[in-house]
Amino acid sequence: MPRRRPAGHTERNCERLIILEEQRGDLAHCLDTLWSDILAGNKRFKLYRQMKMYNDPSLNPAIYGKTSK
């Protein structure tokens, strides 16, 4: 036997779907604009350097058995 949905359930979810589709369209437009700017050279990615601090004995004395000064 199929479960009954509460009153207004379908309508409320249809309204939410409309909002979600609009948000998805806005996001897609923003990403398209960003990609176009990147290809045109107007924007670029920022490079981040990786810092592996857990291998540094002065920053992680518990592993290396030393006390920090």
PLY file of the C-alpha trace (Angstrom):
ply
format ascii 1.0
element vertex 69
property float x
property float y
property float z
element edge 68
property int vertex1
property int vertex2
end_header
0.00 0.00 0.00
1.54 3.37 -0.99
2.23 5.85 1.80
0.18 9.03 1.85
2.09 12.26 1.63
1.18 15.14 3.94
-0.99 17.87 2.48
1.02 20.31 0.39
4.05 18.02 0.17
4.16 17.85 -3.63
3.48 21.57 -4.09
6.16 22.56 -1.55
8.74 20.33 -3.20
7.85 21.65 -6.67
8.46 25.19 -5.38
11.79 24.09 -3.92
12.75 22.44 -7.19
12.15 25.72 -9.04
14.46 27.53 -6.59
17.14 24.84 -6.88
17.01 24.96 -10.68
17.40 28.75 -10.57
20.38 28.44 -8.20
21.97 25.82 -10.44
21.52 28.09 -13.45
23.08 31.02 -11.57
26.05 28.87 -10.57
26.49 27.57 -14.11
26.44 31.14 -15.43
29.07 32.22 -12.86
31.31 29.28 -13.74
30.93 30.01 -17.48
31.87 33.64 -16.86
34.86 32.65 -14.74
36.06 30.14 -17.34
35.71 32.74 -20.11
37.75 35.22 -18.04
40.43 32.58 -17.43
40.65 31.71 -21.13
40.83 35.43 -22.03
43.65 35.94 -19.53
41.62 38.31 -17.34
41.75 35.96 -14.36
44.18 33.28 -13.29
44.50 30.61 -10.67
46.55 31.32 -7.58
49.16 28.68 -6.84
49.55 27.51 -3.28
52.66 25.80 -1.96
52.28 22.75 0.20
53.77 23.02 3.69
54.41 19.68 5.36
54.87 20.82 8.93
54.32 17.37 10.44
57.78 16.24 9.21
59.54 19.16 10.91
61.11 18.00 14.22
60.96 21.51 15.69
57.22 21.74 15.09
56.25 18.19 16.07
58.40 17.15 19.06
56.01 14.37 20.12
57.02 12.25 17.12
60.75 12.90 17.40
61.01 12.61 21.19
62.41 16.12 21.65
61.05 19.01 23.61
60.47 22.34 21.91
62.45 25.35 23.08
0 1
1 2
2 3
3 4
4 5
5 6
6 7
7 8
8 9
9 10
10 11
11 12
12 13
13 14
14 15
15 16
16 17
17 18
18 19
19 20
20 21
21 22
22 23
23 24
24 25
25 26
26 27
27 28
28 29
29 30
30 31
31 32
32 33
33 34
34 35
35 36
36 37
37 38
38 39
39 40
40 41
41 42
42 43
43 44
44 45
45 46
46 47
47 48
48 49
49 50
50 51
51 52
52 53
53 54
54 55
55 56
56 57
57 58
58 59
59 60
60 61
61 62
62 63
63 64
64 65
65 66
66 67
67 68
